[in-house]
Amino acid sequence: MQDHPFYARHSHGLIRVAAATPAASVGDAQANAQAMLDLARAADEDGVDLIVYPELSLTSYAIDDLHLQGAMHRATYEALGAMVDASAALSPVLLVGAALPRNGRLYNCAVAISRGRILGVVPKTFLPNYREYYEKRWFASGAGLTGLTIELDGQSVPFGTDLIFAAEDVPGFVFHAEICEDYWAPTPPSTLGALAGATICCNLSASNIVIGKARDRAMLAAAQSTRAACAYVYSAAGLGESTTDLAWDGQGLIHELGELLAQSARFAHQPSLTMADVDVERVVQERLRFGTFNDAAAFAGHPERAFRRIRFVHAPEAGDQGLVRPVARFPFVPDDPAQRDADCFEAYNIQVEALAKRLAATGSRTLVIGVSGGLDSTHALIVAAKATDRLGWSRDRIMAYTMPGFATGEGTKANAWSLMRALGVSAQEIDIRPAARQMLADMDHPFARGEAVHDVTFENVQAGLRTDYLFRLANQHGGIVLGTGDLSELALGWCTYGVGDQMSHYAVNAGVPKTLIQFLIRWCIRTGQYDDTTNVVLSAILAQEISPELVPAGADGAMQSTEAMIGPYALNDFFAHYVIRHGLKPSKIAFLAWHAWRDAQAGAWPEDLPQDARVAYDLPTIRHWLERFLIRFFRTSQFKRSALPNGPKVSPGGALSPRGDWRAPSDGTAEPWLAELRDELPPV
């Protein structure tokens, strides 16, 4: 077990929550309390911070008029007291369902318990009284009950719908409780709880099951976690409830910002805990970016002024407790094949339709593109072919040029020609080497005198000439130049200012990261977007190593490798996602990357990922490339992004257009990010 704070999930705002499905015993509060404590002890061993039990879990829900019996109230008090006493030795906060009398009314309540203390009691607001429900026969609504207390277990305890609970010693661990029907209402109480500052919203439910209802619950939990920008934990009653007229499935759900993190096995015959580590820091960061969240708080009269924040000391265990949370190695590419195909369909068509609109709007006669035989220009060209198809153009209006330089490989050049021919575009070749030699000679560059000097000038003379030709060819043929550079290159600044991977008339790939481009091309092959001849060429291009091919191979025959210089694109795209989309601290990005990448065999790899990409990265390697990413992203590259041409946003993970998701100074510094990484990671 690692003992440095870096390895502790609480250091990164990760709170372990659980939806509990205990074995219910109809009306036997002591037996129910024991079953709930059994799960609480198991959760304590698993490092859980917060357990959400089902609605009325102390007595069970479906006991009808027995809720009104004095003996049942007495049993409830005794069972609740037993749970409070036992909780003193347990770390998790317990959210327990109980029916509690107060001032001649009976309330359906959520009781928050921590370390031998009742923190507060939240009554249910919305009481269903339709179809199979008749809760108003037994319970009073908690609507409008604020600023009150209730006497329980010898304590005067906060009581009301105005409670949120906050750990003093764990930043961001702030939760709110609502009960079953509350989140079926048009105005769920958790909305106000979230606007008041709760990052985790909890639902204690006894929702019975009928066909299709599980889908409705999941939809509501996902929607509420999205609208309220929160984590949402839902626990429904399961095995052991009375089946006099209803049945129960024990559905447990944990969502975060609309994403399902964990769900229970429904209709299980054994008690269970459905666990996940929710990221409250990510929730807070999302709210900072989601201006409508603050507007909603203002519209609602700033609920934080109306809610009581009940504070408690959580005292979580230190050290590495693992991570109970899916962390995608490829955050721009879903692991689920069906979702991945759906995302590829959308991304591809966004690019195709955007380009078609730009061509129609400019009145262009042609489209000019440089084709290297690499991934980016390949994808831009196949998108262009489909866009012209949709416009009713003949593909020969695409003026495609391969422009070999001093280091162009025969394989990539052959692939470029094969692709252009397969697509039926106007294919031509311009050898840039004579012009490059002349320019280098005019500059008195050592290469022109026969010296093997392959510096940045040598490289960029070639890159710049290609762009010069393309723009003048566009003038000549009444067209526009199609850019090829992708989001990953723009993030890293791995593009030459003023040339085709940074400058063009339209940057069709600028919103697509490198990892997604690879999957997009595979999707095009698999779904038959092009003919078999084209697909063979596309497969060959995917198999190549990524290289700019600007420097001749060395004595060992090894070609120039992009990833050897700037790091693996898989890692760089991982870093970019969490910097651009979520604004996370570098140490947390390193923590997530370590969990995602430390084991080459762990997790579900996308089925169409190349075998040679199934690698593992240790923490020193992740740190090394993350430092270089931060320097390139924050210090050296922004001026290139500030001058980007138009191009469509594709991924919800963000874009780098200065007119869109990302605005930053061109003369900034990376020091705050590098300092945070140095200070928070274990010593090398």
C-alpha positions in Angstrom: 0.0 0.0 0.0 1.4 3.4 -1.0 1.5 5.9 1.9 2.3 9.1 0.1 -0.8 11.4 0.0 -0.7 11.3 -3.9 -2.0 7.7 -3.7 -5.0 8.5 -1.5 -8.2 9.1 -3.5 -9.4 11.7 -0.9 -6.4 13.9 -1.9 -8.0 14.1 -5.4 -11.6 14.7 -4.4 -12.8 11.2 -4.8 -15.5 10.1 -2.4 -16.5 6.4 -2.3 -20.3 6.0 -2.2 -22.5 2.9 -2.0 -26.1 2.1 -2.8 -27.0 -0.6 -0.3 -29.5 -3.4 -0.9 -30.0 -5.1 2.5 -32.2 -8.1 3.0 -35.5 -6.7 4.3 -37.6 -8.3 7.0 -41.2 -7.1 6.8 -41.8 -5.0 9.9 -38.9 -6.4 12.0 -36.9 -3.2 12.7 -34.2 -5.0 14.7 -33.6 -7.6 12.0 -33.5 -4.8 9.4 -31.0 -2.8 11.5 -28.8 -5.8 11.8 -28.9 -6.5 8.0 -28.1 -2.8 7.4 -25.2 -2.9 9.9 -23.8 -6.1 8.2 -23.5 -4.1 5.0 -22.1 -1.1 6.9 -19.3 -3.2 8.3 -18.5 -4.6 4.9 -18.5 -1.1 3.5 -16.2 0.1 6.3 -13.7 -2.5 5.2 -14.0 -1.4 1.6 -13.3 2.2 2.5 -16.8 3.5 1.7 -17.5 7.1 2.8 -21.3 7.3 2.3 -23.9 4.5 2.3 -27.4 5.2 0.9 -30.0 2.6 2.1 -33.6 2.2 0.7 -36.6 4.2 1.7 -38.1 3.2 5.1 -35.3 0.6 5.4 -35.6 0.2 9.1 -39.1 -1.2 9.0 -39.4 -2.0 5.2 -41.8 0.0 3.0 -44.7 -2.2 2.2 -46.2 -2.6 5.7 -49.2 -0.3 4.9 -51.2 0.7 8.0 -48.6 -0.9 10.3 -46.7 2.4 9.9 -49.2 4.0 12.2 -48.8 1.5 15.0 -47.2 2.7 18.3 -45.3 -0.6 18.7 -43.8 -0.1 15.3 -42.7 3.4 16.3 -41.0 2.0 19.5 -39.3 -0.6 17.5 -38.1 2.0 15.0 -36.6 4.1 17.8 -34.8 1.1 19.3 -33.4 -0.1 16.0 -32.3 3.4 15.1 -30.5 3.7 18.4 -28.7 0.5 17.8 -27.5 1.7 14.4 -26.3 5.0 15.9 -24.4 3.2 18.7 -22.8 0.8 16.2 -21.9 3.6 13.8 -19.4 5.0 16.3 -16.9 2.3 15.2 -17.6 2.7 11.5 -16.2 5.2 9.0 -19.1 5.5 6.5 -21.9 8.0 6.9 -25.2 6.1 6.9 -28.3 7.4 5.2 -31.1 5.4 6.8 -34.8 5.3 5.9 -37.2 5.6 8.9 -40.8 6.6 9.7 -40.6 9.1 12.5 -43.4 10.8 14.5 -43.2 14.5 15.3 -45.9 16.9 16.7 -48.7 14.5 15.9 -47.6 13.8 12.3 -45.7 10.8 10.9 -42.9 11.6 8.4 -41.1 9.4 5.9 -37.5 10.4 6.6 -33.9 10.0 5.7 -31.7 9.9 8.8 -28.0 10.8 8.4 -25.7 9.1 10.9 -22.0 9.5 11.4 -19.7 8.1 14.1 -22.3 7.6 16.8 -24.2 10.8 16.1 -27.4 11.6 14.2 -26.5 14.5 12.0 -30.0 15.4 10.9 -33.3 14.2 9.6 -34.8 15.0 6.2 -38.6 14.4 5.6 -39.9 13.4 2.2 -41.5 16.2 0.3 -43.6 14.6 -2.4 -45.9 11.8 -1.3 -47.4 9.7 -4.1 -51.1 9.0 -3.8 -52.0 7.6 -7.2 -52.2 4.2 -8.8 -50.7 1.7 -6.3 -49.5 4.4 -3.9 -51.4 6.0 -1.0 -48.7 7.4 1.2 -50.8 10.3 2.3 -52.8 7.8 4.3 -49.9 7.5 6.7 -47.4 10.3 6.2 -47.3 14.1 6.3 -45.3 16.0 3.7 -42.1 17.8 4.7 -42.8 20.7 2.3 -42.1 24.0 4.0 -40.5 22.5 7.1 -37.3 24.4 7.7 -35.2 25.4 10.7 -36.7 22.7 12.9 -35.4 20.0 15.2 -36.6 16.6 16.3 -35.8 14.7 19.5 -34.1 11.4 18.8 -31.9 9.1 20.8 -31.5 11.7 23.5 -30.4 14.3 21.0 -32.1 17.5 19.6 -31.4 16.9 15.9 -31.8 19.2 13.0 -35.0 18.4 11.1 -36.3 19.8 7.8 -36.0 19.9 4.1 -33.3 22.6 4.4 -30.4 20.3 5.3 -27.2 19.5 3.5 -24.3 17.7 5.2 -20.7 18.7 4.8 -17.5 17.0 6.0 -15.2 19.5 7.6 -12.0 17.6 6.8 -12.8 16.3 3.2 -13.2 19.2 0.8 -16.2 18.8 -1.5 -17.8 15.9 0.5 -21.2 17.6 0.8 -24.4 15.6 0.4 -28.2 16.1 0.2 -30.9 13.5 0.7 -34.3 13.2 -1.0 -36.7 10.2 -1.0 -38.1 8.2 -3.9 -41.0 10.3 -5.4 -39.0 13.5 -4.8 -37.0 12.9 -7.9 -40.0 12.0 -10.0 -41.4 15.5 -9.3 -41.0 18.4 -11.8 -39.1 20.2 -9.1 -36.9 17.7 -7.2 -35.7 18.9 -3.8 -32.2 17.8 -4.8 -32.1 20.6 -7.4 -32.1 23.2 -4.5 -29.8 21.0 -2.5 -27.2 21.1 -5.4 -27.7 24.8 -5.9 -27.0 25.2 -2.1 -23.7 23.4 -2.5 -24.3 19.6 -2.3 -22.0 17.7 -4.7 -23.6 14.3 -4.0 -27.4 14.0 -4.1 -28.9 10.8 -2.6 -32.2 9.1 -3.1 -33.6 6.6 -0.6 -36.3 4.7 -2.6 -38.7 1.9 -2.2 -39.8 2.1 -5.8 -41.6 -1.2 -6.8 -40.8 -2.7 -10.1 -43.0 -3.0 -13.2 -41.9 -3.6 -16.8 -39.8 -0.7 -18.0 -39.6 1.2 -14.7 -35.9 0.4 -14.2 -35.2 2.4 -17.4 -37.3 5.3 -16.1 -35.3 5.4 -12.8 -32.0 5.3 -14.6 -33.1 8.1 -17.0 -34.2 10.2 -14.0 -31.0 9.6 -12.1 -28.9 10.4 -15.1 -30.9 13.5 -16.0 -30.8 14.8 -12.4 -27.1 14.3 -12.1 -26.7 16.2 -15.4 -29.1 19.1 -14.7 -28.0 19.6 -11.1 -24.3 19.0 -12.0 -23.8 16.5 -9.3 -23.2 12.9 -8.4 -26.4 11.0 -7.8 -26.8 7.9 -5.7 -30.0 5.9 -5.9 -31.0 2.9 -3.8 -34.3 1.0 -4.2 -35.8 -1.7 -2.0 -35.1 -5.2 -3.0 -35.2 -8.7 -1.6 -37.4 -9.3 1.4 -40.0 -6.6 0.9 -43.6 -7.7 1.1 -45.0 -8.9 -2.2 -48.7 -8.7 -1.2 -49.5 -6.7 -4.3 -46.1 -5.4 -5.5 -42.6 -6.7 -6.4 -39.2 -5.2 -5.9 -35.9 -5.4 -7.8 -33.3 -3.7 -5.6 -32.0 -1.3 -8.3 -28.9 0.6 -7.2 -27.5 3.4 -9.4 -24.5 5.8 -9.2 -24.3 8.6 -11.7 -21.9 11.5 -12.1 -22.7 14.4 -14.4 -25.0 12.1 -16.4 -22.5 9.3 -16.7 -23.3 5.9 -15.1 -20.5 4.8 -12.9 -22.0 1.7 -11.3 -25.3 -0.2 -11.1 -26.5 -3.2 -9.1 -27.5 -6.6 -10.2 -31.3 -6.4 -10.0 -33.5 -9.2 -8.5 -30.4 -10.4 -6.6 -31.0 -13.0 -3.9 -28.1 -11.7 -1.7 -27.6 -8.4 0.0 -25.3 -6.1 -1.9 -23.3 -2.9 -2.0 -23.0 -1.1 -5.3 -19.9 1.1 -5.0 -18.1 3.8 -7.0 -15.7 6.7 -6.3 -17.5 9.9 -7.3 -15.3 12.8 -8.3 -16.6 15.8 -6.3 -13.7 18.0 -7.6 -14.8 17.3 -11.1 -18.4 18.3 -10.1 -17.1 21.6 -8.7 -15.1 22.3 -11.8 -18.0 21.6 -14.0 -20.2 24.0 -12.0 -17.5 26.7 -12.5 -17.7 26.2 -16.3 -21.5 25.8 -16.4 -22.7 29.4 -16.0 -26.3 28.4 -16.1 -25.8 26.6 -12.8 -25.1 30.0 -11.1 -27.9 31.7 -12.9 -30.3 29.0 -11.7 -29.1 29.6 -8.1 -29.8 33.3 -8.5 -33.2 32.5 -10.0 -34.0 30.3 -7.0 -33.0 33.1 -4.6 -29.6 31.6 -3.8 -30.6 28.4 -1.8 -27.3 28.4 0.0 -28.8 31.2 2.2 -31.9 29.0 3.0 -30.1 25.7 3.7 -28.5 24.7 6.9 -25.1 23.1 6.4 -24.6 20.4 9.0 -20.9 19.9 9.5 -19.3 16.7 10.7 -15.7 15.3 11.0 -15.3 12.3 8.6 -11.7 11.3 9.5 -11.2 9.0 6.5 -8.5 6.4 6.4 -5.3 7.6 4.8 -3.3 5.8 2.2 -4.0 4.0 -1.0 -7.4 2.3 -1.1 -7.4 1.8 -4.8 -9.9 3.3 -7.2 -13.5 2.0 -7.6 -14.3 3.9 -10.8 -14.0 3.4 -14.5 -11.2 5.5 -15.9 -11.1 5.3 -19.7 -7.6 5.1 -21.3 -9.1 6.8 -24.3 -11.5 9.5 -22.9 -12.3 10.7 -26.4 -13.2 7.1 -27.5 -15.9 5.2 -25.6 -15.0 1.6 -24.5 -18.4 0.4 -25.3 -18.5 -0.7 -29.0 -22.0 0.4 -29.7 -21.4 3.9 -28.1 -18.1 4.1 -30.0 -19.8 3.4 -33.3 -22.5 6.0 -32.5 -19.8 8.6 -31.6 -17.9 7.9 -34.8 -21.0 8.2 -36.8 -21.6 11.7 -35.3 -18.0 12.9 -35.5 -17.7 11.8 -39.2 -20.9 13.4 -40.2 -20.2 16.6 -38.3 -17.0 17.0 -40.3 -18.6 16.0 -43.6 -21.6 18.4 -43.3 -19.4 21.2 -41.9 -17.1 21.0 -44.9 -19.9 20.7 -47.4 -21.5 23.9 -46.0 -18.1 25.7 -46.2 -17.6 24.7 -49.8 -21.2 25.7 -50.8 -20.9 29.0 -48.9 -17.6 30.0 -50.5 -18.7 29.2 -54.1 -15.4 27.3 -54.6 -14.9 25.4 -57.8 -12.3 23.1 -56.3 -10.9 21.9 -53.0 -7.1 21.7 -52.6 -5.4 19.4 -50.2 -1.9 18.0 -49.5 -1.8 14.3 -49.1 1.2 12.8 -47.2 -0.1 9.3 -46.7 -0.3 9.9 -43.0 -3.3 9.7 -40.7 -4.5 13.3 -40.6 -4.3 14.0 -44.4 -5.9 10.6 -45.0 -8.8 11.4 -42.8 -9.2 14.9 -44.2 -9.2 13.5 -47.7 -11.9 10.8 -47.1 -14.1 13.4 -45.4 -13.6 15.7 -48.4 -14.6 12.9 -50.8 -17.8 12.3 -48.8 -18.6 16.0 -48.6 -18.3 16.4 -52.4 -20.5 13.4 -52.9 -23.2 15.0 -50.8 -22.8 18.2 -52.8 -23.2 16.3 -56.0 -19.7 17.2 -57.1 -17.5 14.9 -59.2 -14.6 13.9 -57.0 -12.1 15.1 -59.6 -12.9 18.6 -58.2 -10.7 17.7 -55.3 -7.2 18.7 -56.2 -5.0 16.4 -54.2 -1.2 16.8 -54.2 1.5 14.6 -52.7 4.7 16.6 -52.3 7.7 14.5 -51.4 10.5 16.0 -49.6 14.0 14.9 -48.4 12.7 12.3 -46.0 9.5 11.1 -47.6 9.3 7.3 -47.4 8.4 5.2 -50.3 5.7 3.5 -48.3 3.8 6.6 -47.3 4.2 8.1 -50.8 2.8 4.9 -52.3 -0.1 5.0 -49.9 -0.8 8.6 -50.8 -1.0 7.7 -54.5 -3.0 4.6 -53.8 -5.5 6.5 -51.7 -5.9 9.3 -54.2 -6.4 6.9 -57.1 -8.9 4.8 -55.1 -11.0 7.8 -54.3 -11.0 9.1 -57.8 -9.7 12.6 -57.0 -7.4 14.7 -59.2 -4.1 13.3 -58.1 -0.8 15.1 -58.8 2.7 15.2 -57.5 5.0 18.2 -56.9 8.6 17.4 -55.8 9.4 20.2 -53.4 13.1 19.2 -53.1 14.4 21.5 -55.9 12.6 24.5 -54.4 13.7 23.6 -50.9 17.4 23.3 -52.0 17.1 26.7 -53.7 15.6 28.3 -50.6 18.2 26.7 -48.3 20.9 27.9 -50.6 19.5 31.4 -50.7 19.6 31.3 -46.9 23.2 30.0 -46.8 22.0 27.0 -44.8 24.7 24.3 -44.1 22.6 21.6 -45.8 23.0 23.5 -49.1 26.8 23.1 -48.7 26.5 19.4 -48.3 26.4 19.2 -44.5 24.0 16.8 -42.8 22.3 19.6 -40.8 18.7 18.7 -40.2 17.5 21.4 -37.9 14.1 23.1 -37.5 14.9 25.4 -40.4 15.6 22.4 -42.6 12.3 20.8 -41.5 10.1 23.9 -41.8 11.4 24.9 -45.2 9.8 21.7 -46.5 6.6 22.2 -44.5 6.3 25.8 -45.5 6.9 25.2 -49.2 4.1 22.6 -49.2 1.7 25.2 -47.8 2.9 27.9 -50.3 2.2 25.6 -53.2 -1.3 24.6 -51.8 -2.4 28.2 -51.3 -1.2 29.3 -54.8 -2.8 26.2 -56.3 -6.1 27.2 -54.7 -5.8 30.6 -56.3 -5.1 29.0 -59.6 -8.0 26.6 -59.5 -10.6 28.7 -57.7 -10.6 26.6 -54.6 -9.9 26.6 -50.9 -7.2 24.8 -49.0 -8.3 22.1 -46.6 -6.3 21.9 -43.4 -5.3 18.5 -42.0 -4.0 19.2 -38.4 -5.8 17.6 -35.6 -6.7 18.6 -32.0 -3.8 16.6 -30.5 -1.2 18.4 -32.6 -2.8 21.8 -31.8 -2.7 21.0 -28.0 1.0 20.1 -28.2 1.9 22.8 -30.7 3.2 20.0 -32.9 2.4 22.0 -36.0 4.3 24.7 -37.8 2.9 28.2 -37.6 1.5 29.2 -41.0 1.6 25.8 -42.7 -1.1 23.2 -43.5 -1.4 21.5 -40.1 -2.0 25.0 -38.5 -3.1 27.3 -41.3 -5.6 26.7 -44.1 -8.9 28.0 -45.4 -10.8 25.4 -43.3 -9.5 23.2 -40.5 -11.7 20.2 -40.8 -9.7 18.1 -38.3 -9.1 20.7 -35.7 -11.7 19.4 -33.3 -10.7 15.7 -33.6 -7.9 14.2 -31.4 -5.4 11.8 -32.9 -6.8 8.8 -31.0 -10.3 9.4 -32.3 -9.0 9.9 -35.9 -7.6 6.4 -35.8 -10.9 4.9 -34.7 -12.8 7.1 -37.2 -10.8 5.6 -40.1 -11.4 2.1 -38.7 -15.2 2.9 -38.4 -15.2 4.0 -42.0 -13.7 0.7 -43.1 -16.0 -1.4 -40.9 -19.2 0.4 -41.9 -18.4 0.4 -45.7 -18.3 4.2 -46.2 -15.9 3.6 -49.1 -15.2 0.7 -51.5 -12.9 -2.3 -50.8 -10.0 -0.9 -52.7 -10.0 2.3 -50.6 -10.4 0.2 -47.4 -7.2 -1.8 -48.2 -5.3 1.5 -48.5 -6.8 2.9 -45.3 -5.8 -0.3 -43.4 -2.2 0.1 -44.7 -2.1 3.7 -43.5 -3.3 2.8 -40.1 -0.5 0.3 -39.7 2.2 2.9 -40.2 4.2 4.6 -37.4 3.3 8.2 -37.0 6.1 10.4 -38.4 6.4 13.9 -39.9 9.0 12.5 -42.4 11.0 15.7 -42.5 14.4 14.3 -41.5 16.1 11.5 -43.3 16.4 8.1 -41.6 19.5 7.7 -39.5 22.3 5.3 -39.9 20.3 2.5 -38.3 17.5 3.1 -40.9 15.1 4.3 -38.2 12.6 7.0 -39.4 11.7 10.1 -37.5 9.2 9.2 -34.8 6.7 11.8 -33.6 5.8 9.9 -30.4 9.5 9.4 -29.5 9.8 13.2 -29.4 6.5 14.4 -27.9 5.2 11.3 -26.1 2.6 8.7 -26.9 -0.6 10.2 -28.4 -2.7 8.0 -26.1 -1.2 9.7 -23.1 -1.2 13.1 -24.6 -4.9 12.8 -25.5 -5.6 11.6 -21.9 -3.8 14.7 -20.6 -5.5 17.0 -23.0 -9.0 15.8 -22.2 -8.6 16.5 -18.5 -6.9 19.9 -19.0 -9.2 21.2 -21.7 -12.6 19.7 -20.6 -12.3 19.6 -16.9 -9.4 21.9 -15.8 -8.1 19.3 -13.3 -4.9 19.8 -11.4 -1.8 18.0 -12.9 -1.3 15.8 -9.9 -4.9 14.5 -10.3 -4.4 13.9 -14.0 -1.3 11.9 -13.1 -3.3 9.9 -10.5 -6.0 9.1 -13.0 -3.5 8.2 -15.7 -1.6 5.9 -13.4 -4.8 4.0 -12.6 -5.8 3.9 -16.2 -2.4 2.9 -17.7 -0.4 1.1 -15.0 -1.6 -2.4 -16.0 -1.6 -3.4 -19.7 -4.0 -6.2 -19.0 -6.5 -4.4 -16.8 -9.8 -3.1 -18.1 -11.7 -3.5 -21.3 -9.6 -2.5 -24.3 -11.4 -1.4 -27.4 -11.7 -4.4 -29.6 -10.2 -2.7 -32.6 -7.2 -1.2 -30.8 -3.9 -2.3 -32.4 -2.1 -4.9 -30.3 1.1 -2.9 -30.2 -0.7 -0.1 -28.4 -1.6 -2.3 -25.5 1.1 -1.1 -23.2 1.5 0.0 -19.6 3.0 3.2 -18.2 4.4 3.6 -14.8 4.2 6.8 -12.7 7.7 8.1 -13.6 6.8 7.7 -17.3 3.5 9.4 -16.9 5.1 12.3 -15.0 7.8 12.7 -17.6 5.3 13.1 -20.5 2.8 15.1 -18.5 5.5 17.7 -17.6 6.3 18.0 -21.3 2.7 18.2 -22.2 2.2 21.1 -19.7 5.2 23.0 -21.0 4.1 22.6 -24.7 0.4 23.3 -23.9 0.7 26.3 -21.6 4.0 27.9 -22.5 4.9 27.3 -26.1 1.8 26.6 -28.2 -1.0 29.1 -27.5 0.1 31.6 -30.2 -0.5 29.0 -32.8 -4.0 28.2 -31.5 -4.9 31.9 -31.2 -4.6 32.1 -35.0 -6.6 29.1 -36.0 -8.8 29.1 -39.0 -12.5 28.0 -38.8 -13.2 24.4 -38.2 -16.1 22.4 -36.6 -16.1 21.4 -32.9 -16.5 17.7 -32.8 -15.9 16.3 -29.3 -17.7 17.3 -26.0 -14.2 17.0 -24.6 -13.6 20.5 -25.9 -12.0 22.3 -28.8 -9.1 24.7 -29.0 -10.5 27.4 -31.2 -10.0 30.9 -29.8 -13.7 31.6 -30.7 -14.9 28.5 -28.9 -14.0 26.5 -25.8 -10.4 27.8 -25.2 -9.3 31.3 -24.7 -5.8 31.9 -23.2 -2.9 34.4 -23.5 -0.3 33.6 -26.1 2.5 34.7 -23.7 1.4 32.6 -20.7 3.5 30.4 -18.5 3.3 26.7 -17.4 4.9 27.3 -14.0 1.7 27.0 -11.8 0.9 23.7 -13.4 4.5 22.4 -13.2 4.8 23.6 -9.5 1.7 21.8 -8.6 2.9 18.6 -10.2 6.3 18.9 -8.5 4.8 19.6 -5.1 2.1 16.9 -5.1 3.7 13.9 -6.7 6.0 11.4 -4.8 9.7 12.1 -5.1 11.3 10.5 -8.2 
